[in-house]
Structures are given as structure tokens and as C-alpha cells.
Amino acid sequence: MQRDEGFEYVLTERSREWMLTISAFLDESGKTTSDVAAVGGVISPSQHFNTQFVPDWDRCLYMNGINTLTMKEALRADRPLSDRNPALGIENRIAALLPFIECVRRHLMVISGLAINAKAFGELPSHYHQVMGKDPSFTSFARTLLAILEITEVQDKISLICDDEEQTAWPMYQLFRRVKLLYPDAHEKLKAITFADDRWSFGLQAADMVVSLVRQEAEKRFYGAEFNYSSLYSALVNPKPQNGDSFWLIQIGFVDGPVLNALAEKWTELKPHSLQEVNATFEGVPNEGKRIPGIPKR
């Protein structure tokens, strides 16, 4: 089944030149009471979703006998994935889910995610929270959004598509507006935010997959939690292109206590307002991704 995953190229009336619209599908994992606040997703020129990604993702769903990939359900290896493919047990479930990761790496340009140690964030001095806010999700969302702005061209227009979940949709919109107000550089690029049911958006299902794996990897790193699907995470972020891969950038960050303290000090000292100033404050944030030489953005 073909699904509309974003906008196509747009011809601007002012310049009469082609402008590239970027679709960024983002999801959040970790509520305010969680130990990890994570935001992640997939980003690519909008036409990549409709012409390349959607048919392949649909094939993966069909082969597994499911209509929607929801990681909360898919990672429960003690329950059948479907009648067609029960995939019971960790190893069988990993084998069933791996094609979805291969689909993302094969068709989309950027995989992004940032996880913050929410306990460490809550322990920061109150004057840091006055700068960074009390919700670690803002920092995570802001950095993810700024990273998208950083890797796109000046004339590109970005459309965000987020999961239409009651607990997160309104806060996500408020964060989107706050980023536009705080950082004038973002005003011209950030042109739309949409909330959609992930049952009808393969891009959001991919974002859910990315942020779910990033969050659980963060729980392992921050707290030593067991992570049975670490091989799926490794396959997702492997910086070496495999046969058929076309990704351009994988950027994943994990922010623990020492990094948070350094980040908060920079924000308090600089009080950044421009995109360049904000990005400068994030220089110390670990980033496990890198651009792949020889693979253009477009």
C-alpha cells in the first residue's frame, strides 16, 4: 500500500528555482518520569520516502505478516510477532526486524538520535535549568532539530512529522515553536510541523524504531541495563556502508552527567541565540556518527 510520506519538490514563486523540501520524521521515547529522555528519527529529501522507502518498508511488513511496526510490541519476543511469522525468541525476533533496519539504511539519508541521562539532568543546579528548561526532552529535541538545520542547505525547507500521541504532541509543538523563537536562524528553514498516526506513516514507524533502540542502548550505557537487541542497534549505526546502503550521515549522541555539566555551563555563559552559537555549545556532546565520504546529500 502506497502512503504519502511528505512533500515533494516545490517551485518557489519568488526565485522560480527548485527548492528541496526535507522530511524529518521524529519520535520521542521516555516520558518525564523515565531515566532516559531520547529523541530520534530519520531525515531525507521528501521524494525519497515516497519513491524508494515506502514500497520497501511495505514489503518488510508484508513478509512479517503485520500492518504496522510498533517497537513496544515488536520487542516482546515471548509473544508471536504475527501468525505468518511468529519469530519467537530473541534471535528469531532480531532476524525478523533486521530487514527494517536495512530498509532505512538503503533508502534514507540521515539517521539521528540523542539520549540524555534524565537523572543527571534533574540533579543539575537550578540556575542551569533556568537556561535549559526543566525537561531534558527540550535539550534532546533542540539538539536533534539543530542538527537537521546544520546539515541542510540555506534554501531547503524542513517539514517535521511527529507521532500524534496525546502525551507528547502538544509539548512537541511547543518545543518546535520555542526553537523557532529562540534561534532566528531556524525561522526560514522550519516551515511545517505535522502530527500523524504512525499506523499510516512508515516514516514514523522508522522513527519509532530508531529512538527505541537508541533509548535502550542509553539505558545500557548509563545504568548497565540489559539490552537483548544490541545487535540491532549495532546494525542500525554501523558507519561502514553495506551492500545497497545509501545513507549519508548517522549521528547518535549519549549525554551523561559530565557532558551535561559542561553543556549547561556553556549555555549559562554564552546565552546563545544564533544557530552558530548554539551549535558551538554542543561541541562536547559525543556524536558516534559521521558523514560518509563520496555520498552526496541529494
N, C-alpha and C positions, 0 to 999 in steps of 0.2 A: 504494500500500500504506500503510495507516494504521499508525503506530508510536506506542507510548506514550512520551511525552516528559517525564514528570514527574508530580507530584501535583496534585490539584485543590484546591478549597476544602475546608477541614477545619473541622468544628464542634467546638469545644473543650468538654469536659465541665464545666470549672470556670466559665467565663463564659457558656456557651451562646450565644456570639456568633460570627459568622463571622470567621475568621482567614484572611488571604491568604498562600498559600504561593508563594514566589518561586523559580523555577528559574533557576539560573545555570550555564550551560554554559561551562566554561573549558578552555583548552588552552595548552600551553607550547611555545615554539619557541626553540631554541637550547640545546644541551647545555653542559656545564661547560667544554668546550674552545672554544666558539663566542665570537665577538667581540661578540655581542648576546644578552642574556637578555630574553625577552619573554613576557608572559602576556596573553591576551586572550580575549574571548568575547562572548556575548550573554546578556542578562538580561531576564526578563519574568515577569508572573504566569503560573503554570503552565498555566492553561487556554488561554492564547494560543498555546502551542505545538501543542496537540492540535487545537484547533478552527479555527485560521487558518493557522498557519505550515506545518504538516506537509503538508497537501494541495497547497499552492503549491510547496513545495520538491520534492515528489514529481513534480509536473508539470514542473519545470525539469530534473530528472534524466531523465524520460522523453523530453522534447524533445531532449535531448543524447545519448540512447542509452546512458546509463550508470546503474549501480545505486548508486554511491557517488561523492561528490565528495571526492577527496583532492588537496589543492593541490600536493603534491610531484609528482604525476603530471600534474595539470591544467595546470600552468605550463610544461610541456615542449612548447612549440608546434611543435617539429620532429617530434613523434610524433602520430599521429591520436588525437583525443580518444575517438572511437568509430567504428564502421562507419557508423552513421546520420549522425553529424556529425563528420567528421574535423577541421574547424576548424584547419587547418594555417596556420602563420604567426601572428605576434603580434596583428595586427589582427583576424583571424578568431577567435583564441582569446579575445581581450578581448570580442568580441561574444557569444561563447558563454557566457562566465562572468558577464557583466553582469546577466542575469536573476536569478542567485542573490543578488547584492547588493541588487537591487531587492526581492526577496522578504523579506530581513531587514529592510530599512527600512520595508517596507509593513506588517509584522505584529508586530514585536517592539519593545519599549520602549527598551532601552538597548544600546548598542554600546560596549564598553570595551576598553582596551588600554594597556599600559605597557611601554616598551622601555628597557633600561639598557645603557649602554656598558660591556661586561664588562671591557674592557682598563682603562678608567679606574677601575672598581670595584676591580680587582685591585691597582692602584697606590696605593690609599688606605693611610694608615698603619695599622699592625697594631692600634692601640687602637680605631680605628673599626670594624674587623672584629670586635672583641670585642663590640661593641654590635650591629652589623648582621648579623653572621654572615659566613662566607667565601663563600657562594654568592649571587650577585646575584639569582638566581631568588627567594630568600626575600623580598627587598625588593620585587621586582616583584609577586609573588603577594600579599604582605601589603597593598600599596597597592591592588591591584585588589580584594581582599576587603574592605578597609576602605571603599573607595568604594561597594561594594554595600551595606554596612551603613549608610553615611551617607544613601543615597537611599531607603531603605526605612523603613516606619513601625515604631514601637516594637513593635506586636503581630504584625508579619509574621514568618514563619518562612522561612528560606532553606535550600534544598536545592542543594548543589553536585553537578554531574555532570562528571566529568573523564574524559579518554581513558585507557582501560586499556592503557597501554603499559608494558612491563616496566621500562624505564629511568627512567620518571617517576612511575609510580603510587605507589610506596612513599614517595619523597621528597615528593610532593604531599600524601599523607595526613599525613606528619609535619609539614609546614608548616601544614596545617589545624589539627592538634592544638595546635601551638605558638601560633598566633594565638588560639585559644580560651583557652589557659592564660595568655598574656601580657596579654590585654585582656579583663577581666571583662565589659565592655560587650557583647562579641560572644557571650558564652556562651548567652544566651537566644534569640538570633536564629539562630545557626548550628546547625541541628538534624540535618543529614544530609550525608554525602558518599558519592557513588556512583561507581564506575568501570565504564565501559561500552565495548563495541566500537563504534567510530564507524561501522562499516558498518551498524549497526542504530539509529543515533541521528542524526537530521537536525540536532538541536541541536549535537552535537559536530562535525558536518561544517561547520556555520556558524561555530563557534568556531575550527576549523582554518583556515577561510578568513580570518577576521578577523586572527588572530595571525600568519599567514603574510604577509599584506600589511603589517601593522604592522612586523614584523621587517625586511622588505626595505626599507621606507621608512626605517627606522632605519639600516640599513647604508648607504643613500644619504646620509643626513644626517651620520652620524658619520665615514664613511670615503670618501665620494664614489663608492661602488659604483654600477654601472649597474643601473637598475631599469626594465625594459621595461614593467612593468604599473602604472606610477604613475597612469595614468588610472583604473584600477580602484580604487586606494586613494583617489583624489580623489572618486570616485563614492560610496565607502563612507562617507567622513567629511564629505561636503558638509553644512554646517549649515543650508542652506536646504531646507525640505521640498519635494519634488517631488510631482507628482500621485499621490495614493494613499498617500503616506508617513504613517505614524502613530507614528514613533519620538518619544520624549520627551527623550532625552539621548544625546549622543555624547561620550565622554570618552576622549581619547587623549593620552598623555604620552610625551615623549622625554627621557631623563635622561642628560646628558653629564657630563664631569669637574667643571666649576664647580658645577653643581647638586648633584652627589654630595657634594662637599666641604662645601657649606652644609648639606645634609641630615644628613651624618654629625656635623657639629658640634652641630646641634640635638639629635640623638639622644644624643650623649655628654653634653651639658649637662643636658638635661631628664630623661633616662632615663624616657621616657613609659610609663605603664601604662594609662591610661584611653583610650577611643576618642577623646575630645575632644583629649587631649594629643597623641596620635599624629597625628591629622589636622592639628593645628597645625604639626607638623614638616614636613608635606608642602606647606605653603602656597607654597613657592618652586618646586615641581615644575611645569614647563609643562604646561598642560592645554588642548588645542586644541578641546575640546568645550564645549558649553553647553546649558543647558536650553532647550527650545523653548516660548515663551510660548503659553498657550492650550491646550496638550495635556496633559491630566491623566495622572497615573501609572496610573490604574486604568481 
